[in-house]
Each structure stands twice: as structure tokens, then as C-alpha cells.
Amino acid sequence: MPISDLKSKYSKKELKVGPRRKGSNTISKYYEGHHKEPHEDFLYGFLCLVYDGFTNIEDLKSQMKILFISATKQVIIEDNDVEEYIQKAKRKHLIEIKENNTLELTKTGIELVEISYYWNLHTSC
């Protein structure tokens, strides 16, 4: 299921109330930054791309470069910039790297993407 279809899982009431404490704790555990908000961290964008089916590492790097350029206004983005998020997600056990140079979200990675999306929907209502 594409990430955009997740919105249909939640009622208006659920979106107004937002994730319970578990969601908040999960988000603050995995995201860095001052406010620990998913939308302030490139890790969330990276995980969303994998969730949406960009599992080939080269395709993923290409998509992440577009994200970096549009968000940071830097023209030159190196593979190392993207590789940092692959390694960060791997260290946090959010992805697995498969033998054929593809990535797969772990159960924890899927749960983090879904709770983060829910959190973003809640905070934007």
C-alpha cells in the first residue's frame, strides 16, 4: 500500500486525537533534531521512499538526491550523503539490506513509517 493510502485508515476523530503515548515515544526514539518531528528529519523521507517501493539502492539514491536538492538547495549531493541514511536506518534496525542490492523495511521500520505518517496527519489537522 502506498503511504498516501494510509490516511484512509484513520477516522476524523482519530486524526484529531492523534497517536497515544506509544506513538510519541516511538517517534522521539528514532528521530533526531530539536523537536524530534518526523517531517524535520531526512530519515523519515528515506523510510517513506522504501515504504513506497523504492527498494533498489541506486533508485533510492536518485530519489534521495532530489529530496536533498529541493530541501537544502545544495546543487551537489554525493552518494555518501544518501549512504548516511542507509547506514543510520540499518543501525536502528529499520531496514534490511538484501543480497540483490535492495532494501526492505523491518517490522519496526514499517510501524515507524505508519505512526509517523499518522502523527503528521494529526499535527496538520
N, C-alpha and C positions, 0 to 999 in steps of 0.2 A: 504494500500500500504506500503510495507517495505521501510525503509528510503533509502535503496540503489537504489530504483526506482526513487527517486526524481531527480536524475541527468538528466534524460530524459526530464524533464520539461523545461530545460534551453538550449537556443541556445549557440553556441560558443561565439557569440557577448555578450550575457547577462552575461556569465561567465567571460568574460574579463572585462566588465564594473563593474559588481558586484552590490550588493543591493544599492539602493539610501539611502539618509539620514535617511529615516524611519527605514531601516534595521539596520543601525549603532546605531541609538538612542535606538531601541528595545534591541539590544544586550547589550549595556552598562547599560541599566536599570536593567537587570536581572542577569548578571554575575558579580561575584566579582573577585578580583585579580588586579594585577598591570596594565595589558593591556586590561582586560575585554574581552578576546578572549574566544569563546565557548570551543575550544579544551583544554583550560587550566583549566577548571572547571569540577569537577565531576558531577555537576548538569546537564550539557549537556549530559553526558553519561547516567545518570539516566533517563532523559526525552526521550532519544533515545530508551532505552530499553522498556519503556512504549509504545512509538510510534510503536515499532516493535512487540508489542503484549504480552510482559511480564507484565501482569496486576495483577497476583496473587502476593500478598505481599511476601510470602515465596519464590516463584520462583525468584522474583525480588531481594530479599536479597541475594540469592545464586549467581545470576549473578553479582551483585554489588561487592560481596566479591572477585570474580575472577578479576574484574576490579581493585579493590583496591590493591590486591596482585601483579598483574602484573605491575601496575603503581608505587606503593610505595615500593615494595619489602619487605613489612611487612608480616610476616607469620601469625600473629594472628590478625584477623579482627572481631570485635564484632558486634552484631546486632545494637547496639547504633550508630556505625559509619554509617550504612546504614539508620537507622531511622532518622538521622540528615537531610538527603537529602529528605526524605519523608516529614518531617515537614517543611523544607525550601520551597519545591515546593508547599505545601499546603498553607503556609503563603503568598506566592506570587501569589496565585490563578492560579497555573499552572496545578494542578491536583485536582480531587475529590476522596475521599475515599468512596467506595460503601459499602453497608451493608454486602455483602458476602466476605469481606476482599480482595477486588480487587480495583485497581486504574484505573482512566480514566483521560486522558488529557482533560483539558478545551479547549475552542476555542483558548484562548490566549496561552495555552501550545502547541497546535498543530502549531500555527503560529510561535512561538518562535523556535521550533524544525526545521521547514521548512526554516525559514530565517537564522538560524544558520548554517544549512547544506549548504545553498546557499553561505553564507559567507565563509565557509571553502572551498568549491569548488573554489570560486573566488580567495581566497588567495593562493591556491595551484596550480593555473594555471601559 
